[in-house]
Amino acid sequence: DESGYTMNESQQMKMAAIEAMWETDPAPAGFNVIAWPNQTEMRNEFEVKIPYVLGLIGTRSFTTEMPGIHDLLAESRTRLDTGKLAYEALKAVRANPQDTDARTRLNTHAEDLGYGLLIKAKGYDPTTATPEQLDLVNQTLVPNVPVLFWSFRIMVACGMWFIILFAMSFWYASKRRFEPNWVQRAALYSLPLPWVATELGWIVAEYGRQPWAIQDVLPVGMAASATSGSLVLTSLMAFVLFYTTLLIIDIKLMVKYAQKGPQPII
């Protein structure tokens, strides 16, 4: 609940993309259990929706709207215009720190400076960017909706399956029914699912916030590190070596105890 509420407060585009919510619904918004997002036409081919649920998760109220992707793009397009002004004022201040007019303009539009930096990160000069170029930059603020929509739902489905599997395992164990059954087979086949859920969670978290390293402040393209390539390569090789060693040890231990089999039931 807290994750959904926080995301809607600070990463509204990610939230809208996860829910394939192209249009702003009347409050409280419905939750798309399943849908088929069409990224090209920016709409859903079909959707199965539960009323009110998403609005309650994202706003904890019955009256607060959750903006859809189209409305968010209209807002960000305006912020790109003011971001352009903020970037121009920043350049003027850097050229002449005593320019009070430029400082005033920078303070006025400071909240949208990140959007000016985004224009630069996308390869355009913010001081001369045309409306058409700003439109292209604006479209990059929409992540791949189908990827986020299905990644989130498969991750949640895995989590619900883990709860069911644990509950059934607990029930069989409490009844001391240890003979082979479907729960044991399901547990075996479910071994890869925690890894799948974790990776999908990272896709939702990291891919969903693109193109921002810091939401509305610092674009990923402007967040390059000054660390040398050789240092990055060395640290990466050290991580690979360390975790490969752990993997080998882990596999040997699993094989060893799997071959021994379970302890006899007294």
TABELPE-V488521 format. One record per residue. SS is DSSP state (H for helix, E for strand, - for the rest). Layout:
BEGIN
ss
SS
SS
END
This chain:
BEGIN
ss
-
H
H
H
H
H
H
H
H
H
-
H
H
H
H
H
H
H
-
-
-
-
-
-
-
-
-
-
-
-
E
E
E
E
E
E
E
E
-
-
-
-
E
E
E
E
E
E
E
E
-
-
H
H
H
H
H
H
H
-
-
-
-
-
-
-
-
-
H
H
H
H
H
H
H
H
H
H
H
H
H
H
H
H
H
H
H
H
H
H
H
H
H
H
H
-
-
-
-
H
H
H
H
H
H
H
H
H
H
H
H
H
H
H
H
H
H
H
H
H
H
-
-
-
-
-
-
-
-
-
H
H
H
H
H
H
H
H
H
-
-
-
-
-
H
H
H
H
H
H
H
H
H
H
H
H
H
H
H
H
H
H
H
H
H
H
H
H
H
H
H
H
H
H
-
-
-
-
-
-
-
H
H
H
H
H
H
H
H
-
-
-
H
H
H
H
H
H
H
H
H
H
H
H
H
H
H
H
-
-
-
E
E
E
-
-
-
E
E
H
H
H
-
-
-
-
-
-
H
H
H
H
H
H
H
H
H
H
H
H
H
H
H
H
H
H
H
H
H
H
H
H
H
H
H
H
H
H
H
H
-
-
-
-
-
-
END
